[in-house]
């Protein structure tokens, strides 16, 4: 199956420009980048896609074994890149896709020119053994996953506004809630476990391409201490603290997001 069908790959912008490959976060789809990508369309080839189980992807392509770790999602990214013969790629990944992009670039660094990691977290669970702070206790994550398993729609309605982190703009929380609810529930439950139980700390120092880390203020999913950890352990990384609050600046603060990426580029 071609990635165009499996991952609903779409392309726009300057055909001869450097490719920018945008990857959405958990429970979202490529539409979440609609306020960001137009700013780069005149100079870059814009490549968008949906992770399997999200958006317009082919649900029949979901495979429990392949997607039991983030490596399966990283392989999808590499297949998109190979199939379309993309080189010198700027990968822009939001949330869990920041780590997916890191894994892909670590595997084939010659394909990538840089990584933009928006709200990255290499591990969400605190690790008391080495003093790592991820923002959550294991019991917090297990409780969240149990809630998600028992009532996915209820969990989505309760958690989306918290994740968005902009209470003064409830329409943003509503959009994220609707996005969660459009995602296939069974796949979403499995993807949640893969996302929130992953540990990619050892992959950070293996990075061989320059990276930009965009850290939002008051981000309950990826707090500042996590972004600082990513910066400290990732070679050739640039750390930018944004005024934007919450976990989704591509929706809540697209202009600031665009400006930060352009300045880095």
Backbone as numpy.savetxt, mean C-alpha at the origin, in Angstrom:
# Nx Ny Nz CAx CAy CAz Cx Cy Cz
-3.20 -16.50 -17.49 -4.03 -15.30 -17.49 -3.16 -14.05 -17.49
-3.45 -13.15 -18.43 -2.68 -11.92 -18.50 -3.02 -11.02 -17.32
-2.02 -10.24 -16.90 -2.23 -9.37 -15.74 -3.27 -8.30 -16.02
-3.44 -7.94 -17.30 -4.45 -6.94 -17.66 -5.82 -7.36 -17.18
-6.11 -8.65 -17.30 -7.38 -9.19 -16.85 -7.35 -9.49 -15.35
-6.32 -10.18 -14.91 -6.24 -10.60 -13.51 -6.23 -9.42 -12.56
-5.41 -8.42 -12.86 -5.24 -7.27 -11.98 -5.86 -5.98 -12.50
-6.69 -6.09 -13.53 -7.37 -4.92 -14.09 -6.40 -3.78 -14.35
-5.27 -4.09 -14.99 -4.24 -3.10 -15.24 -4.74 -2.05 -16.23
-4.51 -0.78 -15.89 -4.84 0.32 -16.80 -3.62 1.21 -16.94
-3.48 1.81 -18.12 -2.35 2.69 -18.38 -2.84 4.00 -18.98
-2.16 5.06 -18.62 -2.50 6.39 -19.14 -1.24 7.25 -19.07
-1.40 8.51 -19.45 -0.27 9.44 -19.35 0.67 9.37 -20.53
1.88 9.86 -20.33 2.88 9.96 -21.40 3.45 8.59 -21.73
3.22 8.14 -22.95 3.67 6.80 -23.35 5.18 6.64 -23.25
5.92 7.70 -23.52 7.38 7.62 -23.49 7.97 8.04 -22.15
7.12 8.38 -21.20 7.61 8.82 -19.90 8.02 7.67 -19.00
8.78 7.99 -17.96 9.17 6.97 -16.98 7.91 6.42 -16.32
7.80 5.10 -16.20 6.59 4.51 -15.60 6.48 4.82 -14.11
5.26 5.14 -13.68 4.93 5.22 -12.26 3.84 4.20 -12.00
4.14 3.23 -11.17 3.22 2.13 -10.88 2.62 2.36 -9.50
1.31 2.60 -9.46 0.62 2.93 -8.21 -0.11 1.70 -7.67
0.13 1.40 -6.38 -0.49 0.23 -5.75 -1.29 0.67 -4.53
-2.53 0.23 -4.46 -3.44 0.64 -3.39 -3.24 -0.18 -2.12
-3.82 0.30 -1.02 -3.72 -0.37 0.26 -4.84 -1.38 0.49
-4.87 -1.92 1.70 -5.85 -2.93 2.07 -7.27 -2.41 1.90
-8.13 -3.24 1.28 -9.54 -2.91 1.14 -9.84 -1.81 0.15
-8.86 -1.42 -0.64 -9.05 -0.31 -1.59 -8.92 -0.81 -3.02
-8.85 0.11 -3.97 -8.61 -0.23 -5.35 -7.90 0.95 -6.03
-7.64 0.82 -7.31 -6.86 1.83 -8.02 -7.53 3.20 -8.06
-8.84 3.24 -7.85 -9.56 4.50 -7.85 -9.09 5.44 -6.74
-8.46 4.89 -5.71 -7.99 5.69 -4.59 -6.86 6.64 -4.98
-6.30 6.45 -6.16 -5.22 7.32 -6.63 -5.70 8.42 -7.57
-7.01 8.56 -7.75 -7.53 9.46 -8.79 -7.18 10.93 -8.58
-6.89 11.32 -7.33 -6.54 12.72 -7.07 -5.03 12.97 -7.18
-4.27 11.89 -7.31 -2.80 12.01 -7.33 -2.24 11.84 -8.73
-2.71 10.84 -9.46 -2.09 10.50 -10.74 -2.16 11.59 -11.81
-3.22 12.42 -11.86 -3.25 13.45 -12.92 -2.05 14.40 -12.87
-1.48 14.60 -11.70 -0.35 15.52 -11.56 0.91 15.00 -12.24
0.94 13.70 -12.55 2.13 13.11 -13.16 1.88 12.65 -14.60
0.67 12.80 -15.08 0.29 12.23 -16.38 1.01 12.86 -17.55
1.42 14.12 -17.42 2.09 14.79 -18.54 3.52 14.33 -18.72
4.11 13.81 -17.67 5.53 13.47 -17.71 5.83 11.99 -17.51
4.85 11.24 -17.02 5.09 9.83 -16.70 4.04 8.92 -17.31
4.41 7.67 -17.50 3.46 6.64 -17.89 2.79 6.14 -16.62
1.50 6.35 -16.49 0.77 5.99 -15.28 0.23 4.56 -15.40
0.62 3.71 -14.46 0.18 2.32 -14.46 -0.57 2.07 -13.16
-1.80 1.62 -13.28 -2.66 1.34 -12.13 -3.14 -0.11 -12.19
-3.43 -0.68 -11.04 -3.94 -2.05 -11.02 -4.66 -2.29 -9.70
-5.37 -3.41 -9.64 -6.06 -3.84 -8.42 -5.47 -5.17 -7.96
-5.18 -5.26 -6.67 -4.78 -6.55 -6.12 -5.94 -7.53 -6.29
-5.62 -8.81 -6.49 -6.65 -9.82 -6.67 -7.56 -9.86 -5.44
-8.87 -9.71 -5.70 -9.85 -9.65 -4.63 -10.41 -8.26 -4.43
-9.76 -7.28 -5.08 -10.17 -5.88 -4.95 -10.56 -5.30 -6.30
-11.39 -4.26 -6.24 -11.74 -3.51 -7.44 -12.29 -4.40 -8.54
-11.73 -4.24 -9.74 -12.19 -4.97 -10.91 -11.29 -6.16 -11.24
-10.51 -6.60 -10.27 -9.65 -7.77 -10.50 -10.50 -9.02 -10.71
-9.85 -10.04 -11.24 -10.53 -11.32 -11.50 -10.49 -12.15 -10.22
-11.64 -12.29 -9.56 -11.69 -13.01 -8.28 -11.32 -14.48 -8.45
-11.57 -15.03 -9.65 -11.26 -16.45 -9.88 -9.75 -16.70 -9.87
-8.95 -15.64 -9.95 -7.50 -15.78 -9.96 -6.93 -15.92 -8.55
-7.79 -15.73 -7.53 -7.28 -15.83 -6.16 -6.89 -17.27 -5.85
-5.71 -17.42 -5.27 -5.19 -18.74 -4.91 -4.68 -18.68 -3.48
-5.20 -19.55 -2.62 -4.85 -19.52 -1.21 -3.35 -19.65 -0.98
-2.71 -20.53 -1.72 -1.28 -20.76 -1.53 -0.46 -19.56 -1.99
-0.77 -19.06 -3.18 -0.01 -17.93 -3.74 -0.10 -16.71 -2.84
-1.30 -16.44 -2.33 -1.51 -15.22 -1.57 -1.51 -15.43 -0.06
-0.83 -16.48 0.36 -0.72 -16.73 1.80 0.34 -15.85 2.45
1.17 -15.22 1.63 2.15 -14.24 2.11 2.17 -13.06 1.15
2.83 -11.99 1.54 2.94 -10.82 0.67 3.78 -11.11 -0.57
4.56 -12.19 -0.55 5.38 -12.54 -1.71 4.52 -12.79 -2.95
3.34 -13.38 -2.76 2.46 -13.63 -3.90 2.01 -12.34 -4.56
1.72 -11.33 -3.74 1.31 -10.03 -4.27 2.50 -9.33 -4.94
3.70 -9.53 -4.38 4.90 -8.96 -5.00 5.16 -9.60 -6.35
4.90 -10.90 -6.47 5.07 -11.58 -7.75 4.09 -11.02 -8.78
2.87 -10.69 -8.35 1.92 -10.05 -9.27 2.49 -8.75 -9.81
3.09 -7.95 -8.94 3.69 -6.68 -9.36 4.78 -6.94 -10.41
5.62 -7.92 -10.15 6.69 -8.23 -11.09 6.14 -8.74 -12.42
5.06 -9.49 -12.38 4.46 -9.97 -13.63 3.87 -8.82 -14.44
3.29 -7.84 -13.75 2.79 -6.63 -14.44 3.95 -5.90 -15.10
5.04 -5.76 -14.38 6.22 -5.06 -14.89 6.82 -5.80 -16.08
6.95 -7.12 -15.96 7.55 -7.91 -17.04 6.65 -7.94 -18.27
5.38 -8.18 -18.05 4.45 -8.33 -19.16 4.38 -7.06 -20.01
4.51 -5.92 -19.36 4.44 -4.64 -20.07 5.82 -4.05 -20.34
6.85 -4.85 -20.08 8.24 -4.44 -20.32 8.52 -3.07 -19.72
8.16 -2.91 -18.45 8.38 -1.64 -17.76 9.77 -1.64 -17.13
10.49 -0.54 -17.32 11.82 -0.39 -16.73 11.94 1.00 -16.12
12.89 1.13 -15.20 13.10 2.42 -14.55 11.83 2.87 -13.83
11.16 1.91 -13.21 9.84 2.14 -12.62 9.94 2.88 -11.28
9.07 3.87 -11.10 8.85 4.47 -9.79 7.61 3.79 -9.22
7.79 3.01 -8.17 6.67 2.30 -7.55 6.14 3.14 -6.39
4.84 3.40 -6.39 4.20 4.17 -5.33 3.22 3.25 -4.62
3.53 2.87 -3.39 2.70 1.92 -2.67 2.13 2.50 -1.40
0.83 2.34 -1.22 0.16 2.82 -0.02 -0.03 1.69 0.98
0.32 1.94 2.24 0.07 1.00 3.33 0.76 -0.34 3.06
0.01 -1.44 3.06 0.63 -2.75 2.88 1.35 -2.86 1.55
0.91 -2.09 0.55 1.57 -2.15 -0.76 2.96 -1.54 -0.74
3.28 -0.76 0.29 4.66 -0.28 0.41 5.61 -1.45 0.59
5.21 -2.41 1.43 6.04 -3.59 1.64 6.01 -4.52 0.43
4.86 -4.60 -0.23 4.77 -5.40 -1.45 5.73 -4.87 -2.50
5.77 -3.55 -2.65 6.69 -2.94 -3.61 8.15 -3.17 -3.23
8.43 -3.10 -1.92 9.79 -3.35 -1.45 10.22 -4.77 -1.81
9.34 -5.74 -1.58 9.66 -7.13 -1.90 9.91 -7.31 -3.39
9.09 -6.67 -4.21 9.25 -6.77 -5.66 10.58 -6.15 -6.11
10.88 -4.97 -5.60 12.11 -4.28 -5.98 13.34 -5.00 -5.46
13.24 -5.63 -4.30 14.37 -6.40 -3.79 14.66 -7.60 -4.69
13.61 -8.14 -5.26 13.77 -9.34 -6.09 14.35 -9.00 -7.45
13.90 -7.87 -8.04 14.40 -7.47 -9.36 14.71 -5.97 -9.35
15.75 -5.56 -8.63 16.06 -4.13 -8.50 16.37 -3.44 -9.81
16.82 -4.20 -10.81 17.15 -3.59 -12.10 15.93 -3.01 -12.82
14.74 -3.41 -12.39 13.51 -2.91 -13.01 13.04 -1.59 -12.40
13.55 -1.24 -11.23 12.99 -0.14 -10.46 14.00 1.00 -10.29
13.46 2.23 -10.38 14.28 3.43 -10.16 14.07 4.00 -8.77
12.96 3.66 -8.13 12.70 4.19 -6.81 11.40 3.68 -6.23
11.27 3.81 -4.92 10.07 3.40 -4.20 9.52 4.59 -3.42
8.23 4.82 -3.53 7.54 5.78 -2.67 6.65 4.97 -1.75
6.93 5.03 -0.45 6.18 4.25 0.52 5.31 5.18 1.36
4.00 5.07 1.18 3.04 5.94 1.85 2.46 5.20 3.06
2.80 5.65 4.26 2.31 4.99 5.47 2.76 3.56 5.60
4.08 3.29 5.41 4.53 1.90 5.45 4.64 1.36 6.88
4.51 0.05 7.00 4.79 -0.63 8.26 5.35 -2.01 7.95
6.57 -2.31 8.42 7.14 -3.63 8.17 6.59 -4.70 9.11
6.01 -4.25 10.23 5.39 -5.17 11.19 4.45 -4.35 12.07
3.21 -4.79 12.16 2.20 -4.04 12.91 2.22 -4.38 14.40
2.74 -5.56 14.72 2.71 -6.04 16.11 4.01 -5.68 16.82
3.90 -5.15 18.02 5.07 -4.86 18.83 5.88 -6.13 19.04
7.19 -5.96 19.13 8.08 -7.09 19.41 8.89 -6.74 20.66
8.42 -7.21 21.79 9.05 -6.86 23.06 10.46 -7.43 23.17
10.74 -8.49 22.44 12.05 -9.13 22.54 13.17 -8.20 22.11
12.92 -7.37 21.10 13.97 -6.45 20.64 13.56 -4.98 20.74
12.45 -4.72 21.43 12.05 -3.34 21.65 11.37 -2.67 20.48
10.98 -3.45 19.47 10.32 -2.87 18.31 8.89 -2.45 18.65
8.52 -1.26 18.22 7.16 -0.76 18.42 6.46 -0.69 17.07
5.44 -1.52 16.91 4.68 -1.51 15.67 3.35 -0.80 15.80
2.95 -0.55 17.05 1.71 0.17 17.31 0.59 -0.68 17.86
0.73 -2.02 17.79 -0.33 -2.91 18.24 0.26 -4.06 19.07
-0.47 -4.47 20.09 -0.15 -5.71 20.78 -0.71 -6.87 19.95
-0.16 -8.03 20.10 -0.68 -9.19 19.35 -2.15 -9.42 19.68
-2.53 -9.22 20.93 -3.93 -9.41 21.31 -4.84 -8.41 20.60
-4.33 -7.19 20.34 -5.11 -6.19 19.60 -5.41 -6.69 18.19
-4.37 -7.22 17.54 -4.53 -7.70 16.17 -5.44 -8.92 16.12
-5.26 -9.84 17.04 -6.10 -11.04 17.07 -7.57 -10.67 17.29
-7.80 -9.71 18.18 -9.17 -9.26 18.43 -9.77 -8.61 17.18
-8.96 -7.80 16.49 -9.42 -7.16 15.28 -9.77 -8.19 14.20
-8.91 -9.19 14.05 -9.14 -10.22 13.04 -10.38 -11.06 13.37
-10.60 -11.33 14.65 -11.80 -12.06 15.05 -13.05 -11.25 14.73
-12.99 -9.95 14.99 -14.12 -9.07 14.68 -14.39 -9.03 13.18
-13.31 -8.99 12.42 -13.42 -8.96 10.97 -14.03 -10.26 10.45
-13.60 -11.38 11.03 -14.11 -12.68 10.61 -15.60 -12.84 10.90
-16.03 -12.33 12.05 -17.41 -12.55 12.47 -18.40 -11.58 11.84
-17.92 -10.37 11.52 -18.84 -9.36 10.95 -18.04 -8.38 10.13
-17.72 -8.78 8.90 -16.85 -7.96 8.05 -17.45 -6.60 7.75
-18.73 -6.55 7.43 -19.35 -5.27 7.09 -19.41 -4.35 8.31
-19.72 -4.93 9.46 -19.74 -4.13 10.68 -18.36 -3.61 11.03
-17.36 -4.46 10.87 -15.98 -4.05 11.12 -15.59 -2.91 10.18
-15.97 -3.03 8.92 -15.63 -2.01 7.93 -16.23 -0.66 8.30
-17.50 -0.67 8.70 -18.18 0.58 9.06 -17.56 1.24 10.28
-17.09 0.42 11.22 -16.51 0.95 12.45 -15.07 1.41 12.25
-14.30 0.64 11.48 -12.86 0.89 11.39 -12.47 1.91 10.32
-13.21 1.96 9.22 -12.80 2.83 8.11 -12.63 4.30 8.53
-13.58 4.89 9.28 -13.38 6.28 9.70 -12.17 6.46 10.61
-11.88 5.46 11.43 -10.72 5.53 12.33 -9.43 5.50 11.51
-9.39 4.62 10.52 -8.22 4.50 9.66 -8.02 5.78 8.85
-9.11 6.34 8.35 -9.03 7.56 7.56 -8.50 8.72 8.41
-8.93 8.82 9.66 -8.37 9.79 10.58 -8.68 11.24 10.29
-9.82 11.50 9.68 -10.23 12.88 9.40 -11.70 13.06 9.82
-11.96 13.12 11.13 -13.35 13.19 11.61 -14.11 14.41 11.13
-13.39 15.46 10.78 -14.06 16.66 10.28 -14.52 16.53 8.84
-14.11 15.43 8.19 -14.52 15.19 6.79 -15.10 13.78 6.71
-16.31 13.59 7.21 -16.90 12.25 7.27 -17.06 11.59 5.91
-17.12 12.39 4.85 -17.28 11.80 3.52 -16.09 10.92 3.15
-14.91 11.23 3.71 -13.73 10.42 3.43 -13.85 9.06 4.11
-14.31 9.05 5.35 -14.54 7.79 6.04 -15.60 6.96 5.34
-16.62 7.63 4.81 -17.68 6.93 4.08 -17.13 6.27 2.82
-16.23 6.99 2.14 -15.67 6.41 0.91 -14.84 5.17 1.22
-14.06 5.23 2.29 -13.25 4.07 2.64 -14.14 2.91 3.09
-15.20 3.22 3.83 -16.16 2.19 4.24 -16.75 1.50 3.02
-17.18 2.29 2.04 -17.77 1.73 0.82 -16.76 0.90 0.05
-15.51 1.34 0.06 -14.47 0.58 -0.63 -14.26 -0.78 0.05
-14.20 -0.79 1.38 -14.08 -2.05 2.10 -15.24 -2.97 1.77
-16.44 -2.39 1.72 -17.64 -3.21 1.51 -17.74 -3.76 0.10
-17.04 -3.13 -0.85 -17.04 -3.64 -2.23 -16.04 -4.78 -2.41
-15.13 -4.93 -1.47 -14.12 -5.97 -1.56 -14.72 -7.32 -1.21
-14.30 -8.35 -1.92 -14.80 -9.69 -1.63 -14.51 -10.03 -0.17
-15.54 -10.30 0.65 -15.32 -10.47 2.10 -14.37 -11.62 2.46
-14.50 -12.75 1.78 -13.66 -13.89 2.12 -12.19 -13.63 1.80
-11.95 -13.00 0.67 -10.58 -12.66 0.32 -10.05 -11.58 1.26
-10.91 -10.62 1.59 -10.51 -9.54 2.48 -10.08 -10.07 3.84
-10.78 -11.06 4.34 -10.43 -11.65 5.64 -9.04 -12.30 5.57
-8.77 -13.00 4.48 -7.47 -13.65 4.33 -6.36 -12.63 4.14
-6.65 -11.59 3.34 -5.64 -10.55 3.09 -5.32 -9.81 4.39
-6.32 -9.64 5.25 -6.10 -8.96 6.53 -5.09 -9.74 7.38
-5.24 -11.05 7.41 -4.31 -11.86 8.20 -2.90 -11.77 7.63
-2.79 -11.84 6.32 -1.48 -11.72 5.69 -0.86 -10.36 5.99
-1.69 -9.33 5.92 -1.20 -7.96 6.13 -0.76 -7.74 7.57
-1.64 -7.99 8.51 -1.40 -7.57 9.89 -0.54 -8.55 10.69
-0.28 -9.74 10.13 0.60 -10.69 10.81 1.97 -10.79 10.13
2.20 -9.97 9.11 3.46 -10.04 8.38 4.59 -9.38 9.16
5.80 -9.76 8.83 7.00 -9.17 9.43 8.05 -9.04 8.33
8.22 -7.84 7.84 9.16 -7.59 6.74 10.35 -6.74 7.16
10.64 -6.74 8.45 11.75 -5.93 8.94 13.07 -6.33 8.30
13.27 -7.62 8.11 14.54 -8.09 7.54 14.70 -7.70 6.07
13.60 -7.33 5.42 13.67 -6.97 4.00 14.10 -5.52 3.79
13.96 -4.68 4.80 14.30 -3.26 4.65 15.76 -3.03 4.27
16.73 -3.59 5.00 18.13 -3.32 4.66 18.58 -3.93 3.34
17.75 -4.76 2.74 18.10 -5.37 1.45 17.75 -4.49 0.27
17.10 -3.36 0.54 16.68 -2.46 -0.54 17.89 -1.92 -1.30
17.77 -1.88 -2.62 18.86 -1.42 -3.47 18.45 -0.22 -4.33
17.29 0.35 -4.08 16.86 1.51 -4.86 16.49 2.64 -3.89
16.62 3.89 -4.31 16.25 5.02 -3.44 14.76 4.95 -3.08
14.43 5.40 -1.88 13.03 5.36 -1.47 12.64 6.63 -0.73
11.37 6.95 -0.83 10.76 8.08 -0.12 9.72 7.51 0.83
9.82 7.87 2.09 8.86 7.42 3.11 7.98 8.61 3.48
6.70 8.51 3.20 5.76 9.57 3.55 5.01 9.17 4.82
5.22 9.94 5.87 4.65 9.65 7.17 3.57 10.68 7.52
2.35 10.21 7.72 1.27 11.11 8.11 1.30 11.37 9.62
0.69 12.47 10.02 0.53 12.77 11.43 -0.68 12.01 11.97
-0.63 11.61 13.22 -1.75 10.94 13.87 -2.28 9.75 13.07
-1.36 8.91 12.64 -1.73 7.71 11.87 -1.84 6.54 12.83
-3.05 6.04 13.05 -3.24 4.96 14.01 -2.76 3.61 13.48
-2.64 3.48 12.17 -2.21 2.23 11.57 -0.68 2.14 11.50
-0.06 3.23 11.10 1.41 3.27 11.00 1.91 4.54 11.68
2.06 4.50 13.00 2.48 5.70 13.74 3.90 6.15 13.38
4.24 7.36 13.79 5.51 7.97 13.40 6.71 7.10 13.76
6.68 6.46 14.92 7.81 5.64 15.33 8.07 4.51 14.34
7.02 4.04 13.67 7.18 2.99 12.66 7.85 3.55 11.41
7.38 4.72 10.96 7.99 5.35 9.80 9.46 5.65 10.03
9.79 6.09 11.23 11.18 6.37 11.57 12.02 5.09 11.54
11.42 3.98 11.98 12.11 2.70 11.94 12.40 2.30 10.48
11.40 2.46 9.61 11.59 2.13 8.19 12.72 2.96 7.62
12.73 4.25 7.93 13.77 5.15 7.42 15.15 4.73 7.92
15.25 4.42 9.19 16.54 4.06 9.80 17.13 2.80 9.20
16.26 1.86 8.82 16.74 0.55 8.38 16.71 0.36 6.86
16.31 1.39 6.12 16.25 1.28 4.66 17.34 2.15 4.02
18.28 1.57 3.31 19.34 2.36 2.67 18.77 3.35 1.66
19.43 4.49 1.52 19.06 5.51 0.54 17.60 5.96 0.67
17.14 6.08 1.90 15.76 6.49 2.11 15.67 7.94 2.57
14.58 8.59 2.17 14.26 9.95 2.56 12.97 9.92 3.36
12.95 10.60 4.49 11.79 10.58 5.39 11.12 11.94 5.40
9.83 11.96 5.12 9.07 13.21 5.11 7.84 13.07 6.01
7.74 13.94 6.98 6.55 13.98 7.83 5.55 14.96 7.24
4.35 14.48 7.00 3.32 15.29 6.36 2.41 15.95 7.38
1.80 17.05 6.99 0.78 17.68 7.83 -0.51 16.88 7.81
-0.70 16.10 6.76 -1.91 15.29 6.61 -2.07 14.35 7.80
-3.30 14.18 8.25 -3.58 13.26 9.35 -4.22 11.99 8.81
-4.15 10.93 9.61 -4.76 9.67 9.21 -3.82 8.82 8.39
-4.39 7.85 7.70 -3.59 6.85 7.01 -3.73 6.90 5.49
-4.55 7.82 4.98 -4.82 7.82 3.53 -4.64 9.22 2.94
-3.42 9.75 2.89 -3.21 11.10 2.35 -3.51 11.21 0.87
-3.51 10.08 0.16 -3.87 10.11 -1.26 -5.31 10.57 -1.46
-6.14 10.40 -0.42 -7.51 10.90 -0.47 -7.69 12.19 0.32
-7.09 12.25 1.50 -7.34 13.38 2.39 -6.46 14.60 2.09
-5.27 14.36 1.51 -4.35 15.46 1.23 -3.57 15.19 -0.06
-4.27 15.08 -1.18 -3.59 14.71 -2.43 -2.56 15.74 -2.89
-2.83 17.03 -2.67 -1.88 18.04 -3.12 -0.56 17.94 -2.35
-0.66 17.74 -1.04 0.56 17.58 -0.24 1.30 16.31 -0.65
0.56 15.26 -0.94 1.16 14.00 -1.38 1.90 14.19 -2.69
1.26 14.86 -3.63 1.87 15.12 -4.94 3.12 15.97 -4.78
3.04 17.03 -3.99 4.19 17.92 -3.80 5.39 17.18 -3.21
5.12 16.30 -2.25 6.21 15.55 -1.62 6.88 14.61 -2.62
6.07 13.94 -3.42 6.63 13.02 -4.43 7.40 13.78 -5.48
6.85 14.88 -5.95 7.53 15.67 -6.99 8.86 16.23 -6.48
8.88 16.70 -5.24 10.11 17.24 -4.67 11.18 16.17 -4.61
10.78 14.97 -4.25 11.73 13.86 -4.15 12.21 13.43 -5.54
11.29 13.37 -6.49 11.67 12.98 -7.84 12.66 13.97 -8.45
